[in-house]
Amino acid sequence: QVQLVQSGAEVKKPGASVKVSCKASGSTLTGSEFNWVRQAAGQGLEWMGWMNPDTGNTGYAQKFQGRVTMTRDTSIATAYMELSSLRSEDTAVYYCAWHSTTIWGQGTMVTVSS
Amino acid sequence: DIVMTQTPLSLSVTPGQPASMSCKSSQSLLHSDGKTYLYWYLQKPGQPPQLLIYEVSNRFSGVPDRFSGSGSGTDFTLKISRVEAEDVGIYYCMHSIEVPWTFGQGTKVEIK
């Protein structure tokens, strides 16, 4: 059974960058797009973008254009989401989702605080 | 961006009773390929969302048949025929017809 295992919690200062990983266990990284979704505490879900693991092609929500980069390393079946120029409003749990959002990672808490 | 509006924002339901919630999109979710890209998720406390329904009315594998989705165009409904204690959480609708995908604000279901 395929599972997505995300990296651990991060604490960053404003202006810094964070890179969250999402490792697929039990599968190679092919065939379906990865999506990244975030959720601030007590808030709803916000879609950030997608990445095709076969081609590396990406599509980002306009809100994150210029600040987000989604990549992958197929040799270790891992997808990444990097967010730069962090501000306090980026404090949230970040989720990866795969296979048409049928499989989700456990989430990574990113805290941005001075 | 397409705006997804869910109602009600909260529901309190007696176990064994039905529940229904609505999701309206600001534009049609019917794609030229004939599919309608509307999904329903349940997020239980402290967990990631889990897919319940895809393309309006298709239950994802393992989802109990007490959950059903319906609708077309811009108006969609999720029904639970007999609510159970394990159904508590926040239900979200989402579209994926265009970028950016957007979610509704969620309907919180609690048990009386």
Interface residues (C-beta under 8 A of the other chain):
Chain A: N35 V37 G44 L45 E46 W47 G49 W50 G59 Y60 A61 Q62 K63 Y95 A97 S100 T101 T102 W104 G105 Q106 G107
Chain B: Y39 Y41 Q43 P48 P49 Q50 L51 Y54 F60 S61 Y92 M94 V99 P100 W101 T102 F103 G104 Q105 G106
